[in-house]
Amino acid sequence: MDLATAKQSIRSQQDELMSVVPPAAVATSKQTETSRALFECETGGYYWPGTMDVVLSADADGAALLEQIKADWSARSGWTVRDKTSVNGDPELVIVSQEGFRHSIEYNPERNALNVLSSSACFQMEGKPMPGVDY
């Protein structure tokens, strides 16, 4: 896998995660296009971080949507889903693939928003990442 594939995979997976949210239930949505950092993997190579923030409409049930994501992704082969509580005390899911892709989805009831923090599986690249470059 290369950087372009890692990035595209993360963005596609985030779109799949949020596909349970009906378009009418989305007030705003923002997804990372680029990152100014690549992080080293313990096993060598690098991973690309990405985020997606979906602010829901006032009448959308974010907790129920998080449960739907849990049910859908728990049934997928090659993925594990774990419930946890975020550092903010909010409900959170951690979804990890056998290939090493990782998504943490937090439901923030104050904002009525689903926030996805993702990291790609590790990939190799020529040289080292350059500071200040958009990846």
DSSP file with accessible surface (Angstrom, degrees, kcal/mol):
  #  RESIDUE AA STRUCTURE BP1 BP2  ACC     N-H-->O    O-->H-N    N-H-->O    O-->H-N    TCO  KAPPA ALPHA  PHI   PSI    X-CA   Y-CA   Z-CA
    1    1 A M              0   0   99      0, 0.0   123,-1.1     0, 0.0     2,-0.2   0.000 360.0 360.0 360.0 146.4    0.0    0.0    0.0
    2    2 A D     >  -     0   0   81    121,-0.2     4,-2.5     1,-0.0     5,-0.2  -0.618 360.0 -90.6-117.1 179.4    1.1    3.6   -0.7
    3    3 A L  H  > S+     0   0   43    121,-0.2     4,-2.8     1,-0.2     5,-0.2   0.918 123.4  51.6 -57.9 -47.0    0.1    7.0    0.7
    4    4 A A  H  > S+     0   0   67      1,-0.2     4,-2.5     2,-0.2    -1,-0.2   0.912 112.5  45.9 -60.7 -41.2   -2.6    7.6   -1.9
    5    5 A T  H  > S+     0   0   68      2,-0.2     4,-2.7     1,-0.2    -1,-0.2   0.917 112.5  50.6 -68.0 -42.5   -4.2    4.2   -1.3
    6    6 A A  H  X S+     0   0    0     -4,-2.5     4,-2.3     2,-0.2    -2,-0.2   0.937 113.6  45.6 -59.4 -46.8   -4.0    4.7    2.5
    7    7 A K  H  X S+     0   0   48     -4,-2.8     4,-2.4     2,-0.2     5,-0.2   0.933 114.2  46.9 -63.4 -48.4   -5.6    8.1    2.3
    8    8 A Q  H  X S+     0   0  110     -4,-2.5     4,-2.5    -5,-0.2     5,-0.2   0.894 111.4  52.9 -63.5 -39.2   -8.4    7.0   -0.1
    9    9 A S  H  X S+     0   0   34     -4,-2.7     4,-2.7    -5,-0.2    -1,-0.2   0.931 109.8  47.6 -63.0 -45.5   -9.1    3.9    2.0
   10   10 A I  H  X S+     0   0    0     -4,-2.3     4,-2.7     2,-0.2     5,-0.2   0.944 113.3  47.5 -60.2 -48.5   -9.6    6.0    5.2
   11   11 A R  H  X S+     0   0   43     -4,-2.4     4,-2.1     1,-0.2    -2,-0.2   0.913 113.7  47.7 -63.9 -38.9  -11.8    8.5    3.4
   12   12 A S  H  X S+     0   0   42     -4,-2.5     4,-2.3     2,-0.2    -1,-0.2   0.909 111.8  50.0 -66.9 -42.6  -13.9    5.8    1.9
   13   13 A Q  H  X S+     0   0   21     -4,-2.7     4,-2.8     2,-0.2    -2,-0.2   0.902 109.2  51.8 -64.1 -39.9  -14.2    3.9    5.2
   14   14 A Q  H  X S+     0   0    0     -4,-2.7     4,-2.2     2,-0.2    -1,-0.2   0.921 109.2  50.4 -61.4 -42.9  -15.3    7.1    6.9
   15   15 A D  H  X S+     0   0   81     -4,-2.1     4,-0.5     1,-0.2    -2,-0.2   0.911 111.4  48.8 -60.5 -41.8  -18.0    7.6    4.3
   16   16 A E  H >< S+     0   0   79     -4,-2.3     3,-0.9     1,-0.2     4,-0.3   0.910 109.1  52.7 -63.5 -43.1  -19.2    4.1    4.8
   17   17 A L  H >< S+     0   0    0     -4,-2.8     3,-0.7     1,-0.2    -1,-0.2   0.905 113.9  42.7 -57.8 -42.9  -19.3    4.6    8.6
   18   18 A M  H >< S+     0   0   15     -4,-2.2     3,-2.0     1,-0.2    -1,-0.2   0.484  85.6  95.9 -86.8   0.9  -21.4    7.7    8.2
   19   19 A S  T << S+     0   0   85     -3,-0.9    -1,-0.2    -4,-0.5    -2,-0.1   0.700  73.4  68.1 -67.0 -14.9  -23.7    6.1    5.6
   20   20 A V  T <  S+     0   0   27     -3,-0.7    -1,-0.3    -4,-0.3    -2,-0.1   0.677  81.6  89.7 -73.5 -16.7  -26.2    5.2    8.4
   21   21 A V  S <  S-     0   0   11     -3,-2.0     5,-0.1    -4,-0.1    41,-0.0  -0.728  83.8-128.7 -84.7 116.3  -26.8    8.9    8.8
   22   22 A P    >   -     0   0   69      0, 0.0     3,-2.3     0, 0.0     4,-0.4  -0.378  19.2-120.3 -61.4 140.4  -29.7   10.0    6.6
   23   23 A P  G >  S+     0   0  121      0, 0.0     3,-1.5     0, 0.0    -2,-0.0   0.852 113.9  58.6 -51.1 -36.4  -28.8   13.1    4.5
   24   24 A A  G 3  S+     0   0   95      1,-0.3    36,-0.1    32,-0.0    -3,-0.0   0.704  99.9  58.9 -67.9 -17.7  -31.7   15.0    6.1
   25   25 A A  G <  S+     0   0   12     -3,-2.3    32,-2.8    31,-0.1     2,-0.6   0.469  86.4  93.4 -90.2  -1.1  -30.1   14.4    9.5
   26   26 A V  E <   +A   56   0A  51     -3,-1.5    30,-0.2    -4,-0.4     3,-0.1  -0.825  41.8 173.7 -98.6 119.6  -26.8   16.1    8.6
   27   27 A A  E    S-     0   0A  62     28,-2.7     2,-0.3    -2,-0.6    29,-0.2   0.901  75.6 -10.5 -83.1 -50.6  -26.5   19.8    9.5
   28   28 A T  E     -A   55   0A  83     27,-1.7    27,-2.3     2,-0.0    -1,-0.4  -0.989  61.0-167.6-145.7 155.9  -22.8   20.0    8.5
   29   29 A S  E     -A   54   0A  67     -2,-0.3     2,-0.4    25,-0.2    25,-0.2  -0.991   4.5-179.1-146.6 135.0  -20.1   17.6    7.6
   30   30 A K  E     -A   53   0A 162     23,-2.3    23,-2.9    -2,-0.3     2,-0.4  -0.996   4.0-172.1-138.6 131.5  -16.3   18.1    7.2
   31   31 A Q  E     -A   52   0A  31     -2,-0.4    21,-0.2    21,-0.2     2,-0.1  -0.966  32.9-103.1-125.8 138.9  -13.7   15.6    6.2
   32   32 A T        -     0   0   26     19,-2.9     3,-0.1    -2,-0.4   -21,-0.0  -0.360  30.8-178.7 -58.2 130.0   -9.9   15.9    6.2
   33   33 A E        +     0   0  121      1,-0.3     2,-0.3    -2,-0.1    -1,-0.2   0.786  68.7   3.0 -94.2 -43.2   -8.5   16.4    2.8
   34   34 A T        -     0   0   62    100,-0.0     2,-0.4   -27,-0.0    -1,-0.3  -0.922  61.1-144.5-139.4 165.8   -4.8   16.5    3.8
   35   35 A S        -     0   0   19    100,-2.5   100,-3.5    -2,-0.3    15,-0.0  -0.989  11.5-148.0-131.8 142.6   -2.6   16.1    6.8
   36   36 A R  S    S+     0   0  156     -2,-0.4    96,-0.5    98,-0.2     2,-0.4   0.339  84.0  55.2 -88.1   7.9    0.6   18.0    7.6
   37   37 A A        -     0   0   35     12,-0.1     2,-0.4    98,-0.1    98,-0.1  -0.997  55.9-166.7-142.7 143.4    1.9   14.9    9.4
   38   38 A L        -     0   0   18     -2,-0.4     2,-0.4    10,-0.1    10,-0.2  -0.972  25.7-141.6-118.4 140.9    2.5   11.3    8.8
   39   39 A F  E     -F   47   0B  91      8,-2.2     8,-2.5    -2,-0.4     2,-0.2  -0.842  14.5-114.2-109.8 143.8    3.2    9.2   11.9
   40   40 A E  E     -F   46   0B 137     -2,-0.4     2,-0.3     6,-0.2     6,-0.3  -0.489  25.5-135.3 -73.9 140.1    5.6    6.3   12.3
   41   41 A a    >   -     0   0   14      4,-2.1     3,-1.6    -2,-0.2     4,-0.1  -0.678  16.6-124.3 -89.3 149.0    4.3    2.8   12.9
   42   42 A E  T 3  S+     0   0  204     -2,-0.3    -1,-0.1     1,-0.3     3,-0.1   0.813 113.9  49.5 -61.0 -29.7    5.9    0.7   15.5
   43   43 A T  T 3  S-     0   0  127      1,-0.3    -1,-0.3    -3,-0.0     2,-0.1   0.311 127.3 -87.8 -93.0   7.7    6.5   -2.0   12.8
   44   44 A G  S <  S+     0   0   33     -3,-1.6    -1,-0.3     1,-0.2     2,-0.1  -0.122  89.2  59.5 100.3 157.7    8.0    0.4   10.3
   45   45 A G  S    S-     0   0   11     -3,-0.1    -4,-2.1    77,-0.1     2,-0.3  -0.378  79.0 -83.4  82.1-164.6    6.5    2.6    7.7
   46   46 A Y  E     -FG  40 123B  23     77,-2.7    77,-2.4    -6,-0.3     2,-0.3  -0.902  22.9-142.3-138.3 162.6    3.9    5.4    8.3
   47   47 A Y  E     -F   39   0B  73     -8,-2.5    -8,-2.2    -2,-0.3    75,-0.1  -0.960  16.4-132.4-128.9 150.7    0.2    5.9    8.8
   48   48 A W        -     0   0    0     73,-0.3    72,-2.0    -2,-0.3     2,-0.3  -0.868  19.0-146.6-100.7 129.0   -2.0    8.7    7.6
   49   49 A P  E     + B   0 119A  28      0, 0.0     2,-0.3     0, 0.0    70,-0.2  -0.751  21.8 172.5 -95.3 143.0   -4.4   10.4   10.1
   50   50 A G  E     - B   0 118A   3     68,-2.1    68,-3.2    -2,-0.3     2,-0.3  -0.984  13.9-156.6-145.2 156.9   -7.8   11.7    9.1
   51   51 A T  E     - B   0 117A  59     -2,-0.3   -19,-2.9    66,-0.2     2,-0.3  -0.922   5.2-168.5-130.5 158.8  -10.9   13.1   10.7
   52   52 A M  E     -AB  31 116A  11     64,-1.9    64,-3.5    -2,-0.3     2,-0.5  -0.965   6.4-166.8-145.4 129.5  -14.6   13.5    9.8
   53   53 A D  E     -AB  30 115A  31    -23,-2.9   -23,-2.3    -2,-0.3     2,-0.6  -0.983   3.5-174.3-121.5 121.0  -17.0   15.7   11.8
   54   54 A V  E     -AB  29 114A   3     60,-3.0    60,-2.7    -2,-0.5     2,-0.5  -0.950   8.0-161.2-119.6 108.9  -20.7   15.3   11.3
   55   55 A V  E     -AB  28 113A  31    -27,-2.3   -28,-2.7    -2,-0.6   -27,-1.7  -0.806  20.6-142.1 -88.3 126.1  -23.0   17.7   13.1
   56   56 A L  E     -A   26   0A   7     56,-3.1   -30,-0.3    -2,-0.5   -31,-0.1  -0.505  18.1 -98.4 -89.9 157.6  -26.5   16.3   13.2
   57   57 A S    >   -     0   0   24    -32,-2.8     3,-1.6    -2,-0.2    -1,-0.1  -0.269  44.2-100.7 -66.5 161.3  -29.8   18.2   12.8
   58   58 A A  T 3  S+     0   0  103      1,-0.3    -1,-0.1     3,-0.1    -2,-0.1   0.820 121.3  46.3 -58.1 -32.7  -31.6   19.0   16.1
   59   59 A D  T 3  S+     0   0  144      2,-0.1    -1,-0.3     0, 0.0     2,-0.2   0.489  86.7 110.2 -92.9  -0.3  -34.0   16.1   15.8
   60   60 A A    <   -     0   0   16     -3,-1.6     2,-1.0   -35,-0.2    -4,-0.1  -0.511  67.3-133.3 -75.8 142.7  -31.4   13.4   14.8
   61   61 A D     >  -     0   0  101     -2,-0.2     4,-2.1     1,-0.2     5,-0.2  -0.767  24.7-179.9 -99.1  90.4  -30.7   10.7   17.5
   62   62 A G  H  > S+     0   0    0     -2,-1.0     4,-2.4     1,-0.2    -1,-0.2   0.859  79.5  54.6 -60.9 -38.4  -26.9   10.6   17.6
   63   63 A A  H  > S+     0   0   45      1,-0.2     4,-2.0     2,-0.2    -1,-0.2   0.917 109.7  47.6 -63.6 -41.2  -26.8    7.9   20.2
   64   64 A A  H  > S+     0   0   48      2,-0.2     4,-2.1     1,-0.2    -1,-0.2   0.885 110.5  52.2 -67.0 -37.9  -29.1    5.6   18.1
   65   65 A L  H  X S+     0   0   23     -4,-2.1     4,-2.4     2,-0.2    -2,-0.2   0.907 107.5  52.0 -64.6 -39.5  -26.9    6.3   15.0
   66   66 A L  H  X S+     0   0    4     -4,-2.4     4,-2.3     1,-0.2    -2,-0.2   0.921 109.5  50.0 -62.5 -40.7  -23.8    5.3   17.0
   67   67 A E  H  X S+     0   0  103     -4,-2.0     4,-2.5     2,-0.2    -1,-0.2   0.870 108.9  52.3 -64.3 -36.8  -25.6    2.0   18.0
   68   68 A Q  H  X S+     0   0   92     -4,-2.1     4,-2.8     2,-0.2    -2,-0.2   0.911 108.4  50.0 -66.3 -41.4  -26.5    1.4   14.3
   69   69 A I  H  X S+     0   0    0     -4,-2.4     4,-2.8     2,-0.2     5,-0.3   0.937 110.6  51.5 -59.9 -44.0  -22.8    1.9   13.3
   70   70 A K  H  X S+     0   0   57     -4,-2.3     4,-2.1     1,-0.2    -2,-0.2   0.938 112.0  45.2 -58.3 -48.3  -21.9   -0.6   16.0
   71   71 A A  H  X S+     0   0   58     -4,-2.5     4,-1.1     1,-0.2    -1,-0.2   0.937 115.0  47.3 -63.1 -45.8  -24.4   -3.2   14.8
   72   72 A D  H  < S+     0   0   60     -4,-2.8     3,-0.3     1,-0.2     4,-0.2   0.922 117.4  40.3 -63.0 -46.4  -23.4   -2.8   11.1
   73   73 A W  H >< S+     0   0    3     -4,-2.8     3,-0.8     1,-0.2    -1,-0.2   0.762 106.9  62.4 -81.4 -22.2  -19.6   -2.9   11.6
   74   74 A S  H 3< S+     0   0   63     -4,-2.1    -1,-0.2    -5,-0.3    -2,-0.2   0.808 103.4  52.6 -67.3 -27.8  -19.8   -5.7   14.2
   75   75 A A  T 3< S+     0   0   87     -4,-1.1     2,-0.4    -3,-0.3    -1,-0.2   0.543  88.8 102.3 -84.5  -7.6  -21.3   -7.9   11.5
   76   76 A R  S X  S-     0   0   87     -3,-0.8     3,-1.3    -4,-0.2     2,-0.1  -0.621  76.5-119.6 -82.9 135.0  -18.5   -7.2    9.0
   77   77 A S  T 3  S+     0   0  119     -2,-0.4     3,-0.1     1,-0.2    -1,-0.1  -0.442  96.2  22.7 -69.2 137.2  -15.8   -9.8    8.5
   78   78 A G  T 3  S+     0   0   16      1,-0.2    20,-2.2    -2,-0.1     2,-0.4   0.497 103.9  99.2  88.0   2.9  -12.3   -8.6    9.4
   79   79 A W  E <   -C   97   0A  41     -3,-1.3     2,-0.4    18,-0.2    -1,-0.2  -0.957  52.2-159.6-124.9 143.6  -13.4   -5.8   11.7
   80   80 A T  E     -C   96   0A  96     16,-2.6    16,-2.3    -2,-0.4     2,-0.4  -0.944   7.4-159.8-118.6 145.3  -13.7   -5.6   15.5
   81   81 A V  E     -C   95   0A  33     -2,-0.4     2,-0.4    14,-0.2    14,-0.2  -0.986   8.2-175.8-127.1 131.3  -15.8   -3.1   17.4
   82   82 A R  E     -C   94   0A 133     12,-2.2    12,-2.6    -2,-0.4     2,-0.3  -0.994  18.2-137.3-130.7 134.2  -15.4   -2.1   21.0
   83   83 A D  E     +C   93   0A  80     -2,-0.4     2,-0.3    10,-0.2    10,-0.2  -0.635  35.7 152.5 -80.5 145.1  -17.5    0.2   23.1
   84   84 A K  E     -C   92   0A  79      8,-2.5     8,-2.3    -2,-0.3     2,-0.5  -0.955  43.7-107.6-156.8 176.9  -15.7    2.7   25.4
   85   85 A T  E     -C   91   0A  98     -2,-0.3    21,-0.0     6,-0.2     8,-0.0  -0.952  37.1-126.5-111.3 131.6  -16.2    6.1   27.0
   86   86 A S    >   -     0   0    7      4,-3.4     3,-2.3    -2,-0.5     6,-0.1  -0.159  29.9-100.1 -70.2 169.9  -14.1    9.0   25.6
   87   87 A V  T 3  S+     0   0  145      1,-0.3    -1,-0.1     2,-0.1    -2,-0.0   0.749 127.2  57.3 -61.7 -20.7  -11.9   11.2   27.7
   88   88 A N  T 3  S-     0   0  108      2,-0.1    -1,-0.3     3,-0.0    -2,-0.1   0.414 122.2-108.6 -87.6  -1.5  -14.8   13.7   27.6
   89   89 A G  S <  S+     0   0   51     -3,-2.3    -2,-0.1     1,-0.3     3,-0.0   0.603  77.5 131.2  85.2  10.5  -17.1   11.1   29.1
   90   90 A D        -     0   0   23      1,-0.1    -4,-3.4    18,-0.0    -1,-0.3  -0.641  67.1 -90.9 -96.4 156.8  -19.0   10.6   25.9
   91   91 A P  E     +C   85   0A  57      0, 0.0    16,-2.6     0, 0.0     2,-0.3  -0.378  51.4 179.4 -66.0 141.9  -19.9    7.3   24.2
   92   92 A E  E     -CD  84 106A  17     -8,-2.3    -8,-2.5    14,-0.2     2,-0.4  -0.994  21.8-151.3-146.3 146.0  -17.3    6.1   21.7
   93   93 A L  E     -CD  83 105A   0     12,-2.4    12,-2.8    -2,-0.3     2,-0.5  -0.950   6.2-156.8-114.4 141.6  -16.7    3.2   19.4
   94   94 A V  E     -CD  82 104A   4    -12,-2.6   -12,-2.2    -2,-0.4     2,-0.5  -0.985  14.1-173.5-116.9 119.5  -13.3    1.9   18.4
   95   95 A I  E     +CD  81 103A   0      8,-3.2     8,-2.7    -2,-0.5     2,-0.4  -0.967   4.9 178.9-120.1 121.5  -13.4    0.0   15.1
   96   96 A V  E     -CD  80 102A  47    -16,-2.3   -16,-2.6    -2,-0.5     6,-0.2  -0.976  15.7-145.3-129.7 136.9  -10.3   -1.8   13.9
   97   97 A S  E >   -C   79   0A   6      4,-2.6     3,-1.5    -2,-0.4   -18,-0.2  -0.616  28.0-116.2 -95.5 160.6   -9.6   -3.9   10.8
   98   98 A Q  T 3  S+     0   0  159    -20,-2.2   -19,-0.1     1,-0.3    -1,-0.1   0.800 117.3  59.2 -61.5 -27.8   -7.3   -6.9   10.5
   99   99 A E  T 3  S-     0   0  126    -21,-0.3    23,-0.3     2,-0.1    -1,-0.3   0.600 125.1-100.7 -78.1 -13.4   -5.3   -4.8    8.0
  100  100 A G  S <  S+     0   0   36     -3,-1.5     2,-0.2     1,-0.3    -2,-0.1   0.500  71.9 143.2 108.3   3.4   -4.6   -2.1   10.7
  101  101 A F        -     0   0   13     20,-0.1    -4,-2.6    17,-0.0     2,-0.4  -0.571  30.8-165.2 -72.4 142.6   -7.1    0.6    9.8
  102  102 A R  E     -DE  96 119A  91     17,-2.5    17,-2.4    -6,-0.2     2,-0.4  -0.997  14.0-177.9-138.1 134.2   -8.5    2.2   13.0
  103  103 A H  E     -DE  95 118A   0     -8,-2.7    -8,-3.2    -2,-0.4     2,-0.5  -0.999   8.0-166.3-131.7 131.0  -11.5    4.5   13.5
  104  104 A S  E     -DE  94 117A   6     13,-2.8    13,-2.7    -2,-0.4     2,-0.6  -0.982  11.1-168.4-114.8 120.1  -12.6    6.0   16.8
  105  105 A I  E     -DE  93 116A   0    -12,-2.8   -12,-2.4    -2,-0.5     2,-0.4  -0.945   3.1-171.9-116.4 116.7  -16.2    7.5   16.6
  106  106 A E  E     -DE  92 115A  28      9,-2.6     9,-2.6    -2,-0.6     2,-0.6  -0.885  15.2-146.2-108.9 135.5  -17.3    9.7   19.5
  107  107 A Y  E     - E   0 114A  26    -16,-2.6     7,-0.2    -2,-0.4    -2,-0.0  -0.905  11.6-163.0 -99.5 119.2  -20.9   10.9   19.9
  108  108 A N  E  >> - E   0 113A  31      5,-2.9     5,-1.9    -2,-0.6     4,-1.1  -0.880   4.9-170.0-103.1 104.2  -20.9   14.4   21.5
  109  109 A P  T  45S+     0   0   66      0, 0.0    -1,-0.2     0, 0.0   -47,-0.1   0.825  83.2  60.8 -66.7 -29.3  -24.4   15.1   22.8
  110  110 A E  T  45S+     0   0  185      1,-0.2    -2,-0.0     3,-0.1     0, 0.0   0.892 120.0  26.8 -63.4 -38.6  -23.7   18.8   23.5
  111  111 A R  T  45S-     0   0  109     -3,-0.4   -55,-0.2     2,-0.1    -1,-0.2   0.495 102.1-130.6 -95.8  -8.6  -23.0   19.4   19.8
  112  112 A N  T  <5 +     0   0   22     -4,-1.1   -56,-3.1     1,-0.2     2,-0.3   0.969  64.0 137.6  48.0  58.7  -25.2   16.5   18.6
  113  113 A A  E   < -BE  55 108A   1     -5,-1.9    -5,-2.9   -58,-0.2     2,-0.5  -0.956  56.3-141.3-136.5 150.5  -22.2   15.4   16.5
  114  114 A L  E     -BE  54 107A   0    -60,-2.7   -60,-3.0    -2,-0.3     2,-0.5  -0.964  22.3-166.5-108.6 123.4  -20.4   12.3   15.5
  115  115 A N  E     -BE  53 106A  44     -9,-2.6    -9,-2.6    -2,-0.5     2,-0.5  -0.966   1.6-161.4-116.4 125.0  -16.6   12.8   15.3
  116  116 A V  E     -BE  52 105A   0    -64,-3.5   -64,-1.9    -2,-0.5     2,-0.5  -0.918   6.5-171.8-110.0 124.1  -14.4   10.2   13.6
  117  117 A L  E     -BE  51 104A  85    -13,-2.7   -13,-2.8    -2,-0.5     2,-0.3  -0.977  20.5-179.4-110.6 123.9  -10.7   10.1   14.3
  118  118 A S  E     -BE  50 103A   9    -68,-3.2   -68,-2.1    -2,-0.5     2,-0.4  -0.887  21.6-168.1-128.4 153.9   -9.0    7.6   11.9
  119  119 A S  E     -BE  49 102A  24    -17,-2.4   -17,-2.5    -2,-0.3     3,-0.1  -0.996  23.4-128.0-138.6 140.3   -5.6    6.2   11.1
  120  120 A S        -     0   0    4    -72,-2.0     3,-0.1    -2,-0.4  -114,-0.1  -0.256  33.1 -91.3 -76.7 168.5   -4.6    4.2    8.1
  121  121 A A        -     0   0    6      1,-0.1   -73,-0.3  -115,-0.1   -21,-0.2  -0.356  62.9 -80.8 -67.6 160.8   -2.9    0.9    8.0
  122  122 A a        -     0   0   54    -23,-0.3     2,-0.3   -75,-0.1   -75,-0.2  -0.394  53.5-178.2 -70.4 143.8    0.9    1.2    7.8
  123  123 A F  B     -G   46   0B   4    -77,-2.4   -77,-2.7    -3,-0.1     2,-0.3  -0.935  22.2-120.3-137.5 161.5    2.4    1.9    4.4
  124  124 A Q        +     0   0  131   -123,-1.1     2,-0.3    -2,-0.3  -121,-0.2  -0.722  29.2 176.8-101.4 151.7    6.0    2.3    3.0
  125  125 A M        -     0   0   57     -2,-0.3     2,-0.3     2,-0.2   -80,-0.1  -0.984  36.8 -95.3-149.8 157.1    7.3    5.4    1.3
  126  126 A E  S    S-     0   0  187     -2,-0.3     0, 0.0     2,-0.1     0, 0.0  -0.539  89.1 -18.2 -69.7 133.7   10.6    6.6   -0.2
  127  127 A G  S    S-     0   0   57     -2,-0.3    -2,-0.2     2,-0.0     3,-0.0  -0.156  98.8 -54.4  68.7-161.7   12.5    8.7    2.3
  128  128 A K        -     0   0  146      1,-0.1    -2,-0.1     0, 0.0     0, 0.0  -0.838  60.5 -88.9-114.5 154.8   11.0   10.4    5.3
  129  129 A P        -     0   0   34      0, 0.0    -1,-0.1     0, 0.0    -2,-0.0  -0.311  42.9-127.9 -61.2 144.1    8.0   12.8    5.5
  130  130 A M    >   -     0   0  119      1,-0.0     3,-1.4    -3,-0.0    -3,-0.0  -0.805  22.5-111.6 -97.0 133.5    9.0   16.4    5.1
  131  131 A P  T 3  S+     0   0  121      0, 0.0     3,-0.1     0, 0.0   -94,-0.1  -0.330  99.7  18.7 -61.2 141.3    7.8   19.0    7.7
  132  132 A G  T 3  S+     0   0   48    -96,-0.5     2,-0.4     1,-0.3   -95,-0.1   0.492  92.7 127.1  80.3   3.2    5.2   21.5    6.5
  133  133 A V    <   -     0   0   58     -3,-1.4     2,-0.5   -97,-0.3    -1,-0.3  -0.764  60.2-126.5 -94.7 138.2    4.2   19.3    3.5
  134  134 A D              0   0   84     -2,-0.4   -98,-0.2    -3,-0.1    -4,-0.0  -0.739 360.0 360.0 -82.5 125.8    0.5   18.5    3.0
  135  135 A Y              0   0   28   -100,-3.5  -100,-2.5    -2,-0.5   -98,-0.1  -0.844 360.0 360.0-110.1 360.0    0.0   14.8    2.6
